Amino acid sequence: MREYVCLIVLMPFLFCGCDSNRKALTDMELERIALAHKIELTEAAGGLVLVVGGESITSNEFIERPADLNMRSISPIELFGQIAQSSNLEQFKERSRDRLKDILMSEISNILLYQYARREAGKNVEETLDNAADGELRKFMLDYGGDQVKADEGLEQMGMDRNIFKERQKRAILIQWYVRSKLPEKQPITYRELLGRYDEMKDEFFAKPAMIQFRLIDIQPVKLTVTDPNKDLQQLAVEQANMLLARIEAGEDFGELAKQYSHGDWKTFGGLWRPVRPASLRVPYNILADEAQKIEPSQVAGPIVTRGHVFVMKLEDKQLAGYEPFEKVQDKVQESILLDRQNEVVNRINAKLVEQAELGDTDEFIDFCLEEIYKINRNPSAKLENESVSNRLDGNLAR
């Protein structure tokens, strides 16, 4: 299950307590965000803790919590598992340090951006965020057909419950609104830019594979009952197919005839197959793909003779390979461009963070996390020990 990420275009209209004049983030403002809070490193039972603006990032949570990387959600323990298995500790650190630091910088910048966003959004934003997060939770549950039990199980697999899910949504929504409110107005998205991005995206996101759906009367000669043992079964199957074609042309229902005469798996459904990609049809049914290209929906083809089968096929639907038209997906294309511009702002903030002397403690934190990731992947029982220590710590904090 993917980590749920909010991509909400209407955020600028949700926060009426904010200044409606959009102003791009200046280098000076980025500097203030980066320097706003000193990042401190402290020790806790079983690990280290980075304190960023009053919020804590524990080493255990950091290496176990899924991060969104390249359109998938994966924890650092999983991400670096293969490298850990094939390297000694020093090689592992050298190969993994930069990428793990990028993940940490992203988390730190999200904390700082969230705090700035809350300050700019004003005091009356909580109800709006609650409503938006409730909407995202409903969408998540619809992914499970509205089954709340299964949805809760899905959240648990992601290391969350409903409350944690909603809090993450609220943070994501507010950060996105804040960053987008700082995008320069003098940078409109041109039609040419939209078309260029559509061409970049269409193979991965907007491709429509060829699909066909049909009804099939599948006559299998070896299953025919004959009184004359000298009768050629294949010829008998062809004769039966021609008889059925005449009855269909005379107006009889194809589905009812399939129930009576077909030997195929779908006879009880009137011979109706689910939609399939033509290239996925295997022998002997692959012959149907070529026949489907020769006719249009509602037309009938046959007899189609192949080894061990004689088919009569009615084409129900046919979709040629192609792409969703630009006009239908224009909003998604525009969203992709806006997200890239948003990420440019976040990357500038991350770059500023990296420049700050206050980040010196993060090197020790990263080094410790790398050692833990390596130890857990080389010795899975170490993870159980970490969880035990973490649980004891949580219990002490709760008391």
C-alpha positions in Angstrom: 0.0 0.0 0.0 1.4 3.3 -0.9 1.9 6.1 1.7 -1.0 8.5 1.3 0.1 11.8 0.0 -2.1 14.9 -0.4 -2.1 16.6 -3.8 -4.6 19.4 -3.2 -4.9 22.2 -5.6 -7.5 24.2 -3.8 -5.5 24.9 -0.6 -5.0 28.6 -1.4 -8.7 29.1 -1.0 -9.1 27.2 2.3 -7.1 29.5 4.6 -9.0 32.8 4.6 -6.8 34.1 7.5 -3.8 34.4 5.2 -2.5 37.2 3.1 -4.0 36.7 -0.3 -1.0 38.4 -2.0 1.3 35.6 -3.0 4.9 36.4 -2.5 7.8 34.2 -3.6 10.3 33.0 -1.0 13.3 35.2 -1.0 16.8 34.1 -0.2 16.6 36.1 3.0 13.4 34.3 4.0 14.9 31.0 3.3 17.8 32.0 5.5 15.4 32.8 8.3 13.7 29.4 8.0 17.0 27.6 8.0 18.3 29.5 11.1 15.0 29.7 12.9 15.7 26.8 15.2 18.9 25.3 16.4 19.1 21.6 15.8 20.2 19.8 19.0 21.3 16.2 19.5 20.4 14.4 22.7 20.6 10.8 23.9 17.6 8.6 24.8 17.4 5.0 25.9 18.4 2.9 22.9 19.3 5.7 20.6 19.8 9.3 19.7 17.2 12.1 19.3 17.4 15.2 17.1 15.4 18.1 18.4 14.2 20.5 15.7 12.2 23.5 16.8 10.9 21.6 19.8 10.0 18.5 17.7 11.9 15.2 18.2 13.2 12.8 15.6 14.3 9.6 17.3 16.8 7.4 15.6 14.5 4.3 16.0 11.5 6.1 14.4 13.7 7.6 11.6 15.1 4.3 10.4 11.8 2.4 10.7 9.3 5.0 9.4 8.5 4.8 5.6 9.7 7.7 3.5 8.3 8.6 0.1 11.0 7.9 -2.5 10.5 7.7 -6.2 6.7 7.2 -6.0 7.0 4.4 -3.4 7.0 4.3 0.4 9.9 2.5 2.0 11.8 2.7 5.3 15.5 3.3 5.5 15.9 -0.2 7.0 14.4 -1.7 3.8 15.9 0.8 1.4 19.5 0.0 2.4 19.0 -3.7 3.2 20.7 -5.0 0.1 23.7 -2.7 0.5 24.1 -3.8 4.1 24.1 -7.5 3.1 26.8 -7.0 0.5 29.2 -4.6 2.3 31.3 -4.3 5.4 30.3 -1.5 7.8 32.6 1.1 6.4 31.7 0.4 2.8 28.0 0.5 3.8 28.4 3.9 5.5 30.2 5.3 2.5 27.7 4.1 0.0 24.5 5.0 2.0 25.4 8.2 4.0 24.5 10.8 1.4 21.1 9.3 0.6 20.2 8.9 4.2 21.2 12.5 4.9 18.9 13.6 2.0 16.0 11.8 3.7 16.8 13.4 7.0 17.2 16.9 5.5 13.7 16.4 3.9 12.3 15.5 7.3 13.9 18.5 9.0 12.7 20.9 6.3 9.2 19.6 6.6 9.2 20.3 10.3 10.5 23.9 9.8 8.1 24.5 6.9 5.2 23.2 8.9 6.0 25.5 11.8 6.3 28.5 9.4 3.1 27.5 7.7 1.1 27.3 10.9 2.4 30.7 11.9 1.3 32.2 8.6 -2.0 30.4 8.4 -3.2 31.9 11.6 -5.1 30.6 14.6 -8.3 29.7 12.8 -6.8 27.0 10.5 -7.4 24.0 12.7 -11.0 23.3 11.8 -10.3 23.7 8.1 -7.3 21.2 8.4 -9.5 18.8 10.3 -12.1 18.8 7.6 -9.5 18.3 4.9 -7.8 15.5 6.8 -11.2 13.8 7.4 -11.8 13.9 3.6 -8.5 12.2 2.9 -9.3 9.5 5.5 -12.6 8.8 3.7 -10.8 8.5 0.4 -8.3 6.1 2.0 -11.2 3.9 3.3 -12.8 3.9 -0.1 -9.6 2.3 -1.4 -10.8 -0.7 0.7 -14.3 -0.6 -0.5 -15.4 1.3 2.6 -14.5 -1.6 4.8 -13.2 0.1 8.0 -11.7 -3.0 9.5 -9.6 -3.6 6.4 -8.7 0.1 6.1 -7.5 0.0 9.7 -5.4 -3.1 8.9 -3.9 -1.2 6.0 -3.0 1.7 8.3 -1.4 -0.6 10.8 0.8 -2.1 8.0 1.9 1.5 7.3 2.7 2.0 11.0 -0.3 4.3 11.6 -3.7 4.5 13.1 -6.4 6.9 12.1 -5.2 9.7 14.3 -1.6 9.5 13.1 -2.9 9.3 9.5 -4.9 12.5 10.0 -2.1 14.4 11.6 0.3 13.5 8.7 -2.4 14.6 6.3 -2.8 17.9 8.1 0.9 18.6 8.0 1.2 17.7 4.4 -1.8 19.8 3.4 -0.5 22.9 5.3 3.1 22.5 4.0 1.8 22.2 0.5 -0.4 25.2 0.8 2.4 27.3 2.3 4.9 26.4 -0.4 2.4 26.9 -3.2 1.4 30.3 -1.7 5.1 31.3 -2.2 5.4 30.3 -5.8 5.9 33.4 -8.0 2.7 34.7 -9.8 4.8 35.9 -12.7 5.6 32.3 -13.7 2.4 31.2 -15.4 2.2 27.7 -16.9 2.1 28.0 -20.7 0.1 25.8 -23.1 3.4 24.8 -24.7 4.8 23.8 -21.3 1.7 21.7 -20.6 2.0 19.8 -23.9 5.7 19.2 -23.3 5.0 17.7 -19.8 2.1 15.6 -21.3 4.5 14.1 -23.8 7.0 13.3 -20.9 4.3 11.7 -18.8 2.0 9.9 -21.2 3.9 6.6 -21.6 4.0 6.1 -17.8 0.7 7.7 -16.7 -1.7 8.0 -19.6 -1.1 5.0 -21.8 -4.2 3.0 -22.6 -3.4 -0.6 -23.5 -5.4 -2.5 -26.2 -8.3 -4.3 -24.6 -11.1 -6.6 -25.9 -14.1 -8.2 -24.3 -16.1 -10.9 -26.0 -18.5 -13.7 -25.6 -17.3 -17.1 -26.7 -18.9 -20.4 -27.6 -16.0 -22.8 -27.2 -16.8 -26.1 -28.9 -14.2 -28.8 -28.0 -14.5 -31.7 -30.4 -13.4 -34.4 -27.9 -16.4 -33.4 -25.7 -19.0 -33.9 -28.4 -21.3 -36.9 -28.1 -21.5 -38.8 -31.4 -23.5 -41.9 -32.5 -21.4 -42.6 -35.5 -17.8 -43.6 -34.4 -16.5 -42.9 -37.9 -17.7 -39.3 -37.8 -14.8 -36.8 -37.8 -15.1 -34.9 -34.5 -13.4 -31.8 -35.9 -15.8 -31.6 -38.8 -18.7 -32.2 -36.5 -17.6 -29.3 -34.3 -17.4 -27.0 -37.4 -20.9 -28.1 -38.5 -22.3 -27.3 -35.0 -20.6 -23.9 -35.1 -22.2 -23.1 -38.5 -25.6 -24.2 -37.1 -25.1 -21.9 -34.1 -24.1 -19.0 -36.4 -27.3 -19.4 -38.4 -29.4 -19.4 -35.2 -27.6 -16.2 -34.0 -28.2 -14.5 -37.3 -31.8 -15.5 -37.0 -32.0 -13.5 -33.8 -31.4 -16.1 -31.0 -29.5 -14.8 -28.0 -25.7 -15.5 -28.1 -25.4 -15.8 -24.3 -28.2 -18.4 -24.1 -26.6 -20.5 -26.9 -23.3 -20.3 -25.1 -24.8 -21.7 -21.9 -26.2 -24.7 -23.9 -23.4 -25.5 -26.3 -20.1 -24.1 -25.1 -17.5 -26.3 -23.3 -15.6 -23.3 -22.1 -15.0 -22.1 -18.5 -17.3 -19.1 -18.9 -20.4 -20.9 -20.3 -22.4 -20.3 -17.1 -21.9 -16.6 -17.7 -23.2 -16.8 -21.2 -19.7 -17.1 -22.5 -18.8 -13.6 -21.4 -15.1 -13.1 -20.7 -13.6 -10.3 -18.5 -11.9 -7.6 -20.5 -8.4 -8.8 -21.5 -5.3 -7.5 -23.3 -5.1 -9.2 -26.6 -1.4 -10.0 -26.1 -2.2 -11.8 -22.8 -4.3 -14.5 -24.5 -2.5 -17.8 -24.5 -2.8 -20.7 -26.9 -5.3 -21.7 -28.1 -7.2 -18.5 -27.3 -4.5 -16.2 -28.8 -6.2 -16.7 -32.2 -9.1 -14.7 -30.9 -6.9 -11.5 -30.7 -6.4 -11.5 -34.5 -10.1 -12.2 -35.2 -11.2 -9.3 -32.8 -9.2 -6.9 -34.9 -11.3 -7.8 -38.0 -14.7 -7.0 -36.5 -16.4 -4.3 -34.5 -18.4 -4.6 -31.2 -21.7 -6.5 -31.5 -20.4 -8.4 -34.6 -19.9 -12.2 -34.6 -17.0 -14.2 -36.0 -16.7 -17.9 -36.7 -16.2 -20.7 -37.2 -12.7 -20.0 -35.8 -10.8 -23.3 -36.1 -7.7 -24.1 -34.1 -6.3 -27.3 -32.7 -8.8 -28.9 -30.3 -11.3 -26.1 -30.5 -13.8 -24.4 -32.8 -14.8 -21.0 -31.6 -17.8 -18.7 -32.3 -17.0 -15.2 -30.9 -19.2 -12.1 -30.4 -17.1 -9.0 -29.8 -18.6 -6.9 -26.9 -16.0 -4.1 -26.7 -12.7 -3.1 -28.2 -10.2 -0.5 -27.1 -7.2 0.3 -29.3 -3.8 1.0 -27.7 -3.3 4.7 -27.3 -3.2 7.5 -24.7 -5.7 9.4 -22.7 -6.3 12.7 -24.6 -4.5 15.7 -23.3 -7.8 17.6 -22.7 -8.9 14.8 -20.3 -5.7 14.8 -18.2 -4.7 18.5 -18.4 -5.4 19.0 -14.7 -3.0 16.2 -13.8 -0.4 17.5 -16.1 -0.7 21.0 -14.5 -0.5 19.4 -11.1 2.8 17.7 -12.0 4.3 21.0 -13.1 3.2 22.7 -9.9 4.6 19.9 -7.8 8.0 20.3 -9.5 8.0 24.0 -8.8 7.0 23.3 -5.2 9.9 20.8 -4.9 12.3 23.5 -6.2 11.3 25.7 -3.3 11.8 22.8 -0.8 15.1 21.9 -2.4 16.3 25.5 -2.0 15.3 25.3 1.7 17.2 22.0 2.1 20.2 23.5 0.4 20.1 26.4 2.9 19.8 23.9 5.8 22.9 22.0 4.6 24.9 25.3 4.7 24.1 26.0 8.4 26.6 25.3 11.1 23.7 24.1 13.4 23.5 20.9 11.3 26.8 19.7 12.6 25.1 17.3 15.0 23.2 15.6 12.2 26.4 13.9 11.1 26.6 12.0 14.4 22.9 11.2 14.1 23.3 9.9 10.6 26.3 7.8 11.6 24.5 6.2 14.5 21.4 5.5 12.2 23.6 3.9 9.6 25.2 1.6 12.2 21.7 0.6 13.5 20.4 -0.1 9.9 23.5 -2.2 9.2 23.2 -4.1 12.5 19.5 -4.8 12.0 20.0 -6.0 8.4 22.9 -8.2 9.3 21.3 -9.5 12.5 17.4 -9.3 12.4 17.2 -10.1 16.1 18.7 -6.7 16.7 15.4 -5.1 15.6 13.5 -7.0 18.2 16.0 -5.7 20.8 15.5 -2.1 19.6 11.7 -2.5 19.7 11.9 -3.8 23.3 14.0 -0.8 24.4 11.7 1.5 22.5 8.6 0.1 24.1 10.1 0.4 27.6 11.0 4.0 26.8 7.4 4.7 25.6 6.1 3.2 28.8 8.3 5.3 31.0 7.3 8.4 29.1 3.6 7.5 29.4 4.0 7.2 33.2 
